[in-house]
Amino acid sequence: MPETAGHLLERSTETVAAMPDMAAAADVPGPVLADLAGRHALSALVFAMVDAGLDAALAGGPRSLAALVHASGIGPEPLGLLLRALAGQGLVAPVAGRWQLAPNLPGAVPAAHWAELAAHRAENRVWLDMAAILTGRSSAPDSYRRELLDGRIAGRPGLRAMNRAFAAQIAERLCRGTAPARVLDLGGGDGDMAAALLARHPGLRVDILDLASGFAPSAALARRVGARLGRITGDARTTRLPARYDLVIVNELLELFGADDKQAILVGAVAALAPGGRVAVVKFTLDRTRTRPPSGALFSLRMRLKTGQGYLESDDEVEEFLRALGCSRVGRIDLDGIKTVIVAEAGTAVRPAPPTYVAPPVQAALPADPPALPWGELVSLATAFRLSCLFQAALDLDLFGLIGPGWARAGTVAQAAGMDATGARVLLDGLVAIGLLARDGDDYLVPAGLERLAGNAPASLRGALRAFRTENRVWLDLADMLRAPGERPRAARIMEAAGLPDYLAAVGAANDAEAAALVAALADGMAPGAPEPRRALDLGGGTGLFAEALCARWPDLRVVLLDRDEVIARHRAAPAPGPLWTRIDLIAGDACDPAAAPGLVPGFDLVLLSDLLHYFARDEKAHILARAAALLAPGGRIAIGKFALDADGVTPASAALLSLRLHVQRPGAYLETDAEAEALLAAAGLADVRTIRLGAHKSLVSGWRP
């Protein structure tokens, strides 16, 4: 049966921070795809929080916005947008006019832990080049590739705290009953597993085999425990030790290597076992499909990028290796669905008796580590970029097009994309894990509804979604950008003419789903017996889908679509999309001064502004609405279609993130709250101003001219 994890496709869009310029099209789960393409923004929020010093500023308790402006060097308006976006993701919280770290955070997170989260930014930069790395057109920096081999994990205190917590669980499970007297820890130079074992059993001795570069983190442990810890310099793939160990642990080592090296490590591990000894392989969980849990599939891809040949082997693959080496009684220990320990006993072949080991005098117990932080949620935010980059690599390589309309063999896709077989398999399995591909054995399929991801598909979304890659690069320096009001890199300004085709494609996908709903709500909100509108102005009408929806609702209505020169030129150069366009007049003009547009005649029954005001600063919003009100006939109505945002500026979280996104794209811009939109209409002289919520994420704010 085909395998697909459906990780993202099954998520509710209410729980994610989707890029709202891409919403559901008829046959494509647009909000999910946009969320996937834009998840780098969540990581960027964490990086910006650290870069701006907000973690340190808030560590002592609630602070005023003015105090945080002073601490961060960011002005009050952009800092407020950043804080509200952070609040939407559960990192900070408003309290009595001040800001504090969110209550769900575990007290004061140490500065070193926050710095560790921000360090993921370097990996983000590498992952942006995933397609080029996997096809050999470029290589990952040595600093990234050698992080594990050089023992730099010691600089990740949060990760080490989590690893120590797992090590304590593993030590307890492996040493129940009769404890082993002598243990070999292959590749355990950080000393975390050895420390857990030694703390649990004072009479036990542990030898660590590792590269010389890997031993630095265990130096302090060696000084504390003396002869109970042996450190042997060597390569686990080639170094062979006498068969004298009751327990050999291979802890998160195999994933650094290809299949042949994995097998060589296990050969050495089994050869080092005393009769009746056990080998325990500790690894991140990955089932036989190599796609569940999705975090395991992503970790496998990470190992491929980091090492060049490694990947996370499945749990079944390890068992098969061990059985092939003559091990018996193979079993598994599950650790919270995150890690798996595969335990096997040595075969029955007669081995030389191990040397007699005399335990040293019992020493004082090793000092316990502080309780591990609930690190998962913070790390998930800091590494959310991985999902975006995986998706972007698939788009760059046009994997959805290479697979085609039917099933495609992994080897065929690898050859067409210019990848080696293992790299292609790891990448394809990652896409299965997050629900973008289905798999049956070695064959892969693009699920129904996702065909528009292919570059050559009709109305392909590839260009619109790939635009998020540019945003990813820009957002890596979010805090610095917010400190420089008025300055934006060209790449951040998505509405520049060069990026207009992809931008209009994204907006079109969103409008196609919501235009009819907005117009229906507008019609339902009209007073009973009120005359139907005869003339309407679609201000900043872009794709024209709202103008079409208005014409479809009211057969006698004529609509003027006013937008920038380049938008109108594109419409005039293309064939009319349908018969409704005979009632749509195209006029080039500026939304800030529509009356100046040649040929525009005031006296409209309806002026529609759909997803327009959020591109402007507050004074500009007020100016636009005042000009729009002046174009109305008496009794005419202004209708604002917008992304819903509650009065707190925080919920929905996707809207708070959009508001910050808009400010990055254009200085001064932000998403106004629904209440602010009402106040702006009232200030423009309109009456009976009200808001209608259209689902979870959209609002219609309207009022009429007395």
Secondary structure as UniProt FT lines:
FT   TURN            7..10
FT   HELIX           13..15
FT   TURN            20..21
FT   HELIX           30..37
FT   TURN            38..39
FT   HELIX           40..51
FT   TURN            52..53
FT   HELIX           54..58
FT   TURN            59..60
FT   HELIX           65..72
FT   HELIX           76..88
FT   TURN            89..90
FT   STRAND          92..95
FT   TURN            96..97
FT   STRAND          98..101
FT   TURN            103..104
FT   HELIX           111..118
FT   HELIX           120..127
FT   TURN            128..129
FT   HELIX           130..134
FT   TURN            135..136
FT   HELIX           142..145
FT   TURN            146..151
FT   HELIX           152..155
FT   HELIX           157..174
FT   STRAND          182..186
FT   TURN            189..190
FT   HELIX           192..200
FT   TURN            202..203
FT   STRAND          205..210
FT   HELIX           212..214
FT   HELIX           216..218
FT   HELIX           219..225
FT   HELIX           226..228
FT   STRAND          229..233
FT   TURN            236..238
FT   STRAND          245..251
FT   HELIX           254..256
FT   HELIX           259..271
FT   STRAND          273..284
FT   TURN            288..289
FT   HELIX           294..307
FT   HELIX           315..324
FT   TURN            325..326
FT   STRAND          328..335
FT   TURN            336..338
FT   STRAND          339..345
FT   HELIX           376..382
FT   TURN            383..384
FT   HELIX           385..396
FT   TURN            397..398
FT   HELIX           399..403
FT   STRAND          408..409
FT   HELIX           410..417
FT   HELIX           421..433
FT   TURN            434..435
FT   STRAND          438..440
FT   TURN            441..442
FT   STRAND          443..445
FT   TURN            448..449
FT   HELIX           451..453
FT   TURN            455..456
FT   TURN            458..459
FT   HELIX           462..475
FT   TURN            476..477
FT   HELIX           478..482
FT   TURN            485..486
FT   HELIX           490..492
FT   TURN            494..495
FT   HELIX           497..499
FT   HELIX           500..524
FT   TURN            528..529
FT   STRAND          535..539
FT   TURN            542..543
FT   HELIX           545..553
FT   TURN            555..556
FT   STRAND          558..563
FT   HELIX           565..573
FT   HELIX           579..583
FT   STRAND          584..588
FT   TURN            591..592
FT   HELIX           594..596
FT   TURN            598..599
FT   STRAND          604..610
FT   HELIX           613..615
FT   HELIX           618..630
FT   STRAND          632..643
FT   TURN            647..648
FT   HELIX           653..665
FT   TURN            667..668
FT   HELIX           674..683
FT   TURN            684..685
FT   STRAND          687..694
FT   TURN            695..697
FT   STRAND          698..704
//
